[in-house]
Amino acid sequence: MATQPCEIYNLAAMSHVRISFDLSEYTTNIDALGTLRILEAIRICGLEKSVRFYQASTSELYGKAQEVPQSETTPFHPRSPYGQCHVYLFSLIKANQRGIYLATAKLYAFWATVNYREAYGMFAVNGILFNHESPRRGEDFVTRKITRAVAKIHLNQQESLELGALDSKRDWGHARDFIEAMWLMLQQDTPEDFVIATGQTHSVREFVELAFKEINREIVWEGEGINEVGKEKDTNVVRVIINKKFFRPSEVDLLVGDGLKAQEKLNWKPNTTFKELIKEMVAADIALFQENLVS
């Protein structure tokens, strides 16, 4: 072979949960079958004993959370096509580790039971990562949508932003810290699955408030439900509007990770705080749009 990798990190996915409801078949093809194809390629090429495989799993596995916080032993209950795909992938990886015949159940309307008959003793692990953000986050994700809008408002390029559920809560960390955890998983003597999380939860509302503070503007809230708005305290200008099209068909419960196992076995912990993350993202987007103005 021209290329003989020793580590493979599968980060490929259609990972936008809201869009996964609209593109459930596509999500299944990419997130579920895509991983199966990589595992099969490793086997067919005879690399199952020499390659270590990392699968980027997700806190969306927990969906309708059975306990808080969520750990490696918390039962899965996904509430989106994206999460359902990753439950299937988690089962697939476990089959490889245990060397058992595995039948995975049909997880949604487009997916039938799949039998994975043989396992090959691969070093294959799942990283059950909770939300991880950075200035490189896709523009459709709520965190980047907020920081981009705040940057544009700061530069007088935008008047307001539209959001969905303000009180949805997530365990948000920095992608830079989480990438280190991915690498550490493949440096262990035995393959194990790990929850990677900060152990702290924050709402979309908090994210909005802190992002606006980075441009020295305080947001106050008026109204209820879809009629709620966020206004600048000093000017009374409406900056945040609720649009029901951004609500998920089924919202997940409180997702907050228990990363104790990663702390103990990987000697890993997050280094970036929630406030530092937002500060970095807002500053990066301001710099981006200022550069665009100059060019």
C-alpha positions in Angstrom: 0.0 0.0 0.0 1.1 3.5 -0.7 -0.3 4.7 2.6 -0.4 2.7 5.8 -1.9 4.9 8.6 -1.5 3.9 12.2 -4.4 6.1 13.4 -7.6 7.1 11.7 -9.9 9.8 13.2 -13.4 9.7 11.7 -14.8 13.2 12.2 -16.9 13.2 9.1 -20.6 13.7 9.6 -23.7 15.6 8.7 -23.7 17.0 12.3 -26.3 19.8 12.3 -29.1 18.3 14.4 -31.9 20.6 13.2 -31.1 19.9 9.5 -30.8 16.2 10.2 -34.6 16.1 10.6 -35.0 17.4 7.1 -32.2 15.2 5.6 -32.6 12.0 7.7 -31.8 9.6 4.8 -28.7 11.6 3.9 -27.7 11.8 7.5 -27.9 8.0 7.9 -25.9 7.4 4.7 -23.1 9.7 5.8 -23.0 9.2 9.6 -23.8 5.5 9.8 -22.8 3.9 6.6 -19.8 6.2 6.2 -18.3 4.8 9.4 -19.1 1.2 8.3 -17.2 1.8 5.1 -14.1 3.0 6.9 -14.2 0.0 9.2 -14.6 -2.4 6.2 -11.7 -0.7 4.4 -9.5 -1.2 7.5 -10.5 -4.9 7.5 -10.2 -5.5 3.7 -6.7 -3.9 3.7 -5.6 -6.1 6.5 -4.9 -3.2 8.9 -7.2 -4.3 11.7 -4.2 -5.2 14.0 -2.1 -2.1 13.1 -4.6 0.7 12.8 -6.2 2.5 15.7 -9.6 3.9 14.9 -11.4 6.9 16.6 -15.1 7.4 16.0 -16.5 10.9 16.8 -19.6 10.2 18.7 -21.9 12.7 20.3 -23.9 13.7 23.4 -27.0 13.6 21.2 -26.9 9.9 21.9 -28.5 10.7 25.3 -31.3 12.9 23.9 -34.1 12.4 26.3 -31.6 12.0 29.1 -32.1 9.2 31.5 -29.9 10.7 34.2 -28.0 13.9 34.9 -25.0 14.2 34.3 -24.5 11.7 31.6 -21.6 9.2 31.7 -20.3 6.3 29.7 -22.9 4.1 31.4 -26.0 6.3 30.9 -28.6 4.7 28.6 -29.1 6.2 25.2 -32.3 7.8 24.0 -31.6 9.9 20.9 -34.2 12.4 19.7 -33.0 13.3 16.2 -31.9 11.4 13.1 -28.4 12.6 13.9 -28.4 11.1 17.3 -30.0 7.9 16.1 -27.2 7.4 13.6 -24.6 7.7 16.3 -26.4 5.1 18.5 -26.0 2.7 15.7 -22.3 3.7 15.3 -21.7 3.2 19.0 -23.1 -0.3 18.8 -21.0 -1.0 15.8 -17.8 0.0 17.5 -18.7 -2.0 20.6 -19.1 -5.1 18.4 -15.6 -4.6 17.0 -14.2 -4.4 20.6 -16.1 -7.4 22.0 -15.8 -9.8 19.1 -19.5 -10.7 19.1 -22.2 -11.2 16.6 -24.3 -8.0 16.7 -27.7 -7.2 15.4 -28.5 -3.5 15.6 -32.1 -2.5 15.7 -33.8 -0.3 13.2 -33.3 3.2 14.7 -35.6 5.2 12.4 -37.9 4.8 9.4 -35.1 4.6 6.8 -32.9 2.1 8.7 -33.4 -1.6 9.0 -31.7 -4.0 11.3 -28.1 -4.6 10.4 -26.1 -7.6 11.4 -22.4 -7.2 11.9 -21.4 -10.8 12.0 -17.7 -10.8 12.8 -15.5 -8.6 14.9 -11.8 -8.3 14.3 -10.3 -7.1 17.6 -9.6 -3.6 16.3 -8.4 -0.9 18.5 -11.6 1.1 18.0 -13.0 3.7 20.4 -15.9 6.1 20.7 -15.4 9.6 21.9 -18.8 10.7 23.3 -18.1 14.4 22.9 -20.4 17.1 24.2 -20.7 20.4 22.3 -17.3 21.8 21.3 -17.0 25.1 19.6 -14.4 27.4 18.1 -14.1 30.3 15.6 -14.2 27.6 12.9 -17.6 26.4 13.9 -20.1 26.3 10.9 -22.2 29.4 10.4 -25.5 27.4 10.8 -24.7 26.4 14.3 -26.3 28.5 17.0 -23.0 29.5 18.7 -21.4 30.8 15.6 -24.7 32.3 14.4 -24.7 34.4 17.6 -21.1 35.5 17.4 -21.3 36.4 13.7 -24.4 38.4 14.4 -22.9 40.2 17.4 -19.8 41.0 15.3 -21.9 42.4 12.5 -24.1 44.4 14.9 -20.9 45.9 16.3 -19.8 46.9 12.8 -23.3 48.3 11.9 -23.7 45.6 9.3 -26.7 43.9 10.9 -29.7 45.0 13.0 -30.7 41.8 14.8 -30.6 38.0 14.9 -33.3 35.3 15.0 -33.1 32.4 17.3 -35.2 29.4 18.5 -35.3 28.0 22.1 -33.4 30.5 24.3 -33.5 28.2 27.3 -32.0 25.1 25.7 -29.0 24.2 27.7 -25.7 22.6 26.6 -22.4 21.6 27.9 -20.1 23.8 25.8 -16.3 23.4 25.6 -13.6 24.5 23.2 -12.7 22.2 20.2 -9.0 22.8 20.9 -9.3 21.0 24.2 -11.5 18.2 22.9 -9.1 17.4 20.1 -6.4 16.7 22.7 -8.8 14.2 24.3 -9.4 12.4 21.0 -5.6 11.9 20.5 -5.2 10.7 24.1 -7.8 8.0 23.6 -5.7 6.4 20.9 -2.6 6.5 23.0 -4.0 4.1 25.6 -3.0 0.4 26.1 -6.6 -0.8 25.6 -9.5 0.6 23.6 -12.2 2.3 25.8 -15.0 4.7 25.2 -14.9 8.1 26.9 -17.3 11.0 27.6 -15.5 14.3 26.9 -17.3 17.3 28.5 -16.7 20.3 30.7 -19.3 19.2 33.3 -21.0 22.6 33.2 -24.2 23.6 31.4 -25.2 27.0 30.0 -28.3 28.2 28.1 -28.5 29.8 24.7 -29.7 32.9 26.5 -26.5 33.0 28.6 -24.5 32.7 25.4 -26.3 35.6 23.8 -25.8 37.8 26.9 -22.1 37.1 27.2 -21.5 37.6 23.5 -23.1 41.0 23.5 -21.1 42.0 26.6 -18.0 41.5 24.5 -19.1 44.6 22.5 -20.2 46.4 25.6 -23.9 46.0 25.1 -26.3 44.6 27.8 -29.3 42.6 26.6 -32.6 42.7 28.6 -35.5 40.4 27.9 -39.2 41.3 27.4 -42.2 39.2 26.6 -42.8 35.4 26.7 -42.5 32.5 24.4 -42.2 33.3 20.7 -43.1 36.9 21.5 -40.0 37.3 23.7 -37.3 39.8 22.4 -33.9 40.8 23.6 -33.3 44.6 23.7 -30.2 46.7 24.3 -30.7 48.1 27.7 -29.3 51.6 26.9 -31.0 52.1 23.5 -34.1 49.9 23.7 -33.2 48.6 20.2 -34.4 45.0 19.5 -31.4 42.8 18.9 -32.8 39.2 19.4 -36.1 37.9 17.9 -37.6 34.5 18.4 -38.5 32.6 15.2 -40.3 29.3 15.7 -38.7 27.8 12.5 -35.6 27.4 14.5 -37.2 25.1 17.1 -36.4 21.4 16.8 -39.4 19.0 16.3 -38.2 17.3 19.5 -35.8 19.0 21.9 -33.3 17.1 24.0 -33.4 17.3 27.8 -30.6 18.7 29.9 -27.3 17.5 28.5 -24.3 17.8 30.8 -21.4 15.4 30.7 -19.6 13.5 33.5 -16.0 13.5 32.3 -14.6 11.8 35.5 -13.4 8.7 33.6 -11.4 10.9 31.1 -9.9 12.9 34.0 -8.8 9.7 35.8 -7.6 7.6 32.8 -6.5 10.2 30.3 -5.4 12.8 32.7 -7.5 15.2 30.7 -9.6 18.3 31.6 -10.8 21.3 29.7 -8.6 24.4 29.8 -10.9 27.0 28.2 -13.8 28.5 30.2 -17.2 29.3 28.8 -16.5 33.0 28.9 -13.1 32.6 27.3 -14.6 30.6 24.5 -17.2 33.3 23.7 -14.6 36.0 23.9 -12.4 34.2 21.4 -15.3 33.5 19.0 -16.6 37.1 19.0 -13.2 38.6 18.6 -12.4 36.3 15.7 -15.7 37.2 13.9 -15.1 40.9 14.4 -11.7 40.5 12.9 -13.1 38.5 10.0 -15.7 41.1 9.0 -13.3 44.0 9.5 -10.9 42.3 7.1 -13.7 41.8 4.6 -14.4 45.6 4.8 -10.8 46.4 4.1 -10.6 44.0 1.2 
